[in-house]
């Protein structure tokens, strides 16, 4: 059961994709942000 979400910001989101189970690979949004999401070891969804 997912209870909540956390959104974090970084200047180099591509480095975060290394060595994790990626849900959504880094993608540039129309407004200029680059976002991605992945699972942490406890299967929580992390979104950058």
C-alpha positions in Angstrom: 0.0 0.0 0.0 1.4 3.4 -1.0 0.6 6.1 1.6 2.4 9.1 0.2 4.9 10.5 -2.3 8.1 12.5 -2.1 9.3 14.7 -5.0 13.0 15.7 -5.0 15.1 18.0 -7.3 18.6 17.6 -8.6 20.7 19.2 -11.3 21.9 15.8 -12.8 18.9 13.4 -12.9 20.7 11.1 -15.4 23.2 10.0 -12.8 20.4 8.8 -10.6 19.3 6.2 -13.2 22.5 4.2 -12.8 22.1 1.0 -10.7 18.4 1.3 -9.9 15.2 -0.3 -11.1 13.9 2.5 -13.3 10.1 3.0 -13.7 10.3 6.0 -16.0 13.7 6.8 -17.7 14.9 10.5 -17.6 12.7 12.5 -19.9 12.6 16.3 -20.7 9.2 17.8 -20.1 7.7 20.6 -22.3 8.4 23.1 -19.5 12.1 22.2 -19.4 12.4 19.9 -16.4 14.0 16.5 -16.7 12.2 13.9 -14.6 12.5 10.2 -13.8 11.2 7.7 -11.3 12.6 4.5 -9.8 12.1 2.0 -7.0 14.2 2.2 -3.8 15.2 -1.1 -2.1 11.9 -1.2 -0.2 9.9 -0.7 -3.4 8.9 2.8 -2.7 8.7 5.0 -5.8 11.2 7.8 -5.9 10.5 10.6 -8.4 13.1 13.2 -9.4 
